[in-house]
Amino acid sequence: MSISIAIVEDEKNYNNALKKVINYQDDMNVVAQFFDGKEALSQLSDISPDVVMMDIQLPDMHGIEVMEKLRIHIPKTHFIMCTSFEDDDKVFSSLKAGAIGYLVKGESMDKILSSIRDVCNGGAPMSFSIARKVLSHFERKLPEIKGFDELTEREKEILELLSQGLLYKEIADKKFISIDTVKKHVGNTYRKLHVNNKVEAINKFNYFKN
């Protein structure tokens, strides 16, 4: 069965170029073309295509807004943003609003065609620059890494022994210090690592150690 596609793009040459290349494929077909947001908003619900290629900057309204409103009526339609914008605000606003893919204009037609197929097969196609941006957003924050560096050598030694399952008394005997001193070191460790208990501290210790 052919993939039905609608194009919402105000640049007529680009819109028509997309249509021509897509329609040349055996497994997909352009069922509608729109050059502004309001027209797309009024007609796409009745068409209910498999995929919508959506530009963000339309002459009358934002493509993100169009997509947000349409998704309520055509929840099974996959939206791929195809735009020149690469800034964080546009990218994450699009993804939060329900875009499944995000392509930057200038991508090859092969990439666009494969993205349409990918999105219909459960994928989330993105331009490489956008994928890196999304991944970096979820990277661990530096303050968490600095916490481990703030520990003294004695605090690291005690945390290592805790991770081995030793009790406070056993650590105190092993290091020839009092239990109160062990507890003091453990308390300082919790504060520096921003954790509340032994399990969290050990988990963080094992992460940094590896």
Long-range contacts (C-beta under 8 A, 24 or more apart in sequence): 2-27, 2-28, 2-29, 3-27, 3-28, 3-29, 3-50, 3-51, 3-116, 3-117, 3-120, 4-28, 4-29, 4-31, 4-47, 4-49, 4-50, 4-51, 5-29, 5-30, 5-31, 5-49, 5-50, 5-51, 5-52, 5-53, 5-116, 6-30, 6-31, 6-32, 6-33, 6-34, 6-40, 6-44, 6-47, 6-49, 6-51, 6-52, 6-53, 7-32, 7-33, 7-34, 7-52, 7-53, 8-34, 8-37, 8-40, 8-44, 8-52, 8-53, 8-54, 8-55, 8-58, 8-63, 8-66, 9-33, 9-34, 9-35, 9-53, 9-55, 9-82, 10-35, 10-36, 10-55, 10-57, 10-58, 10-59, 11-55, 14-105, 18-53, 18-82, 18-112, 21-109, 21-112, 21-113, 22-113, 22-116, 25-113, 27-117, 28-113, 28-116, 28-117, 35-59, 36-60, 36-61, 37-61, 37-62, 37-63, 37-65, 37-66, 40-66, 40-70, 41-66, 41-69, 41-70, 44-70, 44-74, 44-77, 45-70, 45-73, 45-74, 48-74, 48-76, 48-77, 49-74, 49-77, 50-77, 50-78, 50-120, 51-77, 51-78, 51-79, 51-80, 51-116, 51-119, 51-120, 52-77, 52-78, 52-79, 52-80, 53-80, 53-82, 53-112, 53-116, 54-79, 54-80, 54-81, 54-82, 54-83, 54-99, 55-81, 55-82, 55-83, 56-81, 56-83, 56-85, 56-90, 56-94, 57-83, 57-84, 57-85, 64-90, 64-93, 64-94, 64-97, 64-99, 67-94, 67-97, 67-98, 67-99, 68-97, 68-98, 71-97, 71-98, 78-119, 78-120, 80-115, 80-116, 80-119, 80-125, 82-112, 86-129, 86-130, 86-133, 88-133, 88-137, 91-130, 91-133, 91-134, 92-137, 95-134, 100-124, 100-125, 101-125, 101-126, 102-126, 102-127, 102-130, 103-127, 103-130, 104-129, 104-130, 143-194, 144-194, 144-204, 145-208, 147-192, 147-193, 147-194, 147-204, 148-193, 148-204, 148-205, 148-208, 150-192, 151-189, 151-192, 151-193, 152-185, 154-185, 155-185, 155-188, 155-189, 155-192, 158-182, 158-185, 158-186, 158-189, 159-186, 159-189, 159-201, 159-202, 159-205, 160-205, 162-186, 162-198, 162-201, 162-202, 163-202, 163-205, 163-206
